[in-house]
Amino acid sequence: MKRPLALGSLAFLALLAFAAGRYTAKPNDNHTDAKRVLYYVDPMHPSYRSDKPGIAPDCGMALEPVYEGEDRAAKLQLRPGAVSISPEKQLLIGVRVLKVERNSGSRMIRTTGRVDADSGKIFRVMAGAEGWVQSVKNNPAGAFVKKDELLAFLYSREFRNAEQAYLGSLASLERLKGTHDQEDPARSSDASLRINEEQLRSLGMGEPQIKELAKTRQITRDITLTSPIDGIVLSRDVSPGQRFEKGTEFYRIADLRNVWITADLFGGDTQFFAPGARVKATIRERGKTIFATVGDTAPLFDPASRTLKLRLEAENPGFVLRPDMFVDLEFSAKAPAGLAIPQDAVIDSGLQKIVYVETSDGVFEPRPVILGTAYGNLVTVTSGLAAGEKVVTSGNFLIDSESKMRSSALISPAIKDVQLSSGQHAVALRDPVCGMELDPNRASSAGYSEKYQGEVFQFCSDKCQKKFQQDPAKYAGVKVSSVSDPARASRPE
């Protein structure tokens, strides 16, 4: 009776152990089932995706699944230099991309300009004879003076002699005009008067004082120095008691109702501005804006700043613009033909210029480009990109660093796997049949390589290799990147 009872107990315990094992294994099975397939990819062409398993249409390779939470880069056969970056990591390093577009319409060029006085409207008040400065009025540099306004009092012996000659000619002319039968001598005396009057002007006497001399007929000791125009005093070099020589410059006065603005432009930008073009000028310190026009004078090259000096002409209401002031300029010009990308997208190594292109979601490839005209924060691209492609505009230097690290890690095993009998290394970076770019490590480990006429060719699949074997002369003429220098394997084409 006890024996059957013991056997029953053992059977019951075994059943419990089996049930416990099933219950314990169930979470693992659920975990396996939870690994959901996101999509299928061509391992040698990362931009190709499929919702179903199958064969890649380009080279006949089997599509590989990408599971949720799995590192997609491990499934992809990336091109040399290309990297795969997850969305989380892109957000962390601040990756931003922008679609390449063609230029259209107009563009804005911003630069600075320096205000200059019109050289044709600058007047120099100079001494016509030697003498002394008696006194000076309050008119320092920057002061506004009106035409015939008193500037300073001078003394010179030559003035006294010229005054006496002028008064003598004036008296002679009046005596002759009172005699009706001596018209010819009167004309001669009138000409002499004009000569003496001109001599007073050349010595520096102003029109108001000449008229006063003719009216009073009194020789004056102090000669008044007056302003020839309404304008701004640019410079003053005169003080009381100063002895001066003939030709000494006392004042430099400019008519600032119209001024010049000299703009600094790079050589490629000046071609867009024809004479008469309208330019916006902003005086930041005063919060005012005026408009200038491009002059008809050819721009001059400045070797110090390596820029071209373009002359603009502007009206100056209220004399808000003064010489040597700086203003902000905005030029509206037609955009150059071609594609345009931000200058921040370009990595310039000195020997070549690189941009990173997002070929598929999270996959970035280096692309050499040839640049054209730069304007503002944009630059035209003459070769290397197509409209609609996406280039990295931010975070590209971090992507470039990761690309170089990945390329360095792939070079050594790739070269070991592809060796010729002579000891030379050859790395074929493009399939000569379908034209696909290859990773030498993947292609050589799969055995997809052929030697023809001393050169090693690699293929993305058995299908392409068999096509090459059927007619090698047909495909051997296709230019592939077969190199003997291992370092070149890491450089993008």
Phi, psi and omega in degrees: 000324180287327182296310178301326179294320179294320179295323179294322179295318180297318180296320180295318178296322179296320179296319178296320180295320178296317180295319179297320179296318179296319181292322180291324182282341185299316178301323178297320179295320179295324180295321179293317181293336184286345179286090186277138177282122179281312180190179179241142183232154170279115185297341181252004178214084191297342181281348181270130178228156176211146177279348184232153175292159181166204182247137178294134184287342185275319184227003175081011178278152179288137177288144181249140182283149172244118184270157177298130181082359181270149177289111184293332182298330180293337181269346188262141171263087186284153175290161179303129179088344182283151179225152175248126184234129181291157178303323179297317181290325176300318179294324182293318183267001175074043180284130174228140180238156180220138180284136179285129181229160176278147177293147176205152177070217183248166178228162182249128175249126181246135178205186179247158178223151180246131182280134176228150174284146175297118185298338178279356181236027175254126183247133179253121178268114188234163179278131178268354179202167179278155180172207181229154175268123180277310180200163184228139177279170180278087182215066180289176177301132183100347181283147176269130179234151179259163179301135180068013176288141182291129180253313184199164174251133181238163172225136177203138179296326182296330176296317181298317179296319180291325177295317179298317178297321181293314179295325177296317178295323180295318179292319180298319181295321180291322178295316181291327179291337177283346178258118185281341185262015180228066182285321182296314175300329179294319178296320179297319179291326178295319178295321178295323178296318180296323178296315180294324178294320179293327178296322177297320179295318182294331177284343176119006180281134182278167181298318180300321182286328177294318178294321178295323178295318180293332182279314185273337184057030180244126178290129182259148181275322181263129178261129180270134176259122185239163180280135180282342185213171165278122182187189182253134177287114178278322179208153177220128180227068182207143179212154182301139180080000182287132174272136182231154176257167177297132180095359178294133179272121179269310185226152168233116187239135184239141171274107186259021176294332172229136183230168172257147172234122181263117183261141176266118181228150174280158189307320183288343185274334186293339182292344184269358186242105178272155177306135181096352179297144185271137183228137178267128179240129182242128174263100187297320184298330183251356179065034181240154181231134174230174179238139179237168178234149179289129179284172181266011178272134180295140180294148179255148181270133178254111183293338181289311181266353182059036179233166174262137181264109180260127183269130175246154179240134184216144170285152187232070181295133180072007179054041179289334179264129178237151179306141179078002173285153176251141179230157175268130184246143175232118179256133172258117184225158178291133181290141178293151182292148176120186179276153180225140176224158175296145178296334179293343181283347187264131172255114184259110179270357183102310180273330178208163180245131187238142167234155177256127183252132176275102183279332174207179185301114176080002180251124184238131181239141176285142181223116174293140180226158173247124186262156177246234184281135175260138178208132183059231176257015180246161176214141179280151180243120181267340181202145174113341181229159176234152180299136180099341177289156182252125179248151179278126180252346179214137183086006184292331179290324176291322176296320179297320179296316179293325178297318180292321178294319179294319180295321180295324181289336184268344188292310189298306179296329180296320184286325180296326185280342183238091181234141175269165181296334181280356182093354179287149176257139177224131181235112178269118186264359180216135178292121182290345182271303183261349178083004182287139174286143189237158167263118184303325182298316183289314184293318182289322179294332178279352179083013182270072178214149181221143175255127181219122180052045175077006181236141181265128177245141180240155188226157181278341184201169177294328180299313179291326180295320179293322176299321180293319181296328180291325181211074184296328181296330181294320185262343181293336179283347179289130183286116175242165183271067174276121187227153175255353178265111183300329184296335182287344181294337182268355183265134178291154178287000000 
